Amino acid sequence: MNNHGVAVCGMWFTAHGIGENLGHVLAGENAGIMEKLRAVFSAWYSNRHVDESDPNTYVLRIRLTNGFLIEHESNKRYDIDFEKLTA
């Protein structure tokens, strides 16, 4: 059985979601998204952080389901239901 559940977090944000392997970064169907990713992450993408020739380098899409954000100044918590937001 495969578990597609994933979690992401940063300093003030945590979320859960469903991971989907979109295939290798050089696959033709990923050309458009890879063009965008290379541009957004250009500051470090080509600085030996990504090896596109590695057959194990994939594009992973994460569809967020729920999470929360903490407002740094007040410690107020905001719960987010991403499934309701995208319905």
Summary of the structure (lengths in Angstrom):
residues: 87
radius of gyration: 16.0
end to end distance: 27.7
largest distance: 46.5
contacts: 181
relative contact order: 0.23
helix: 26%
strand: 40%
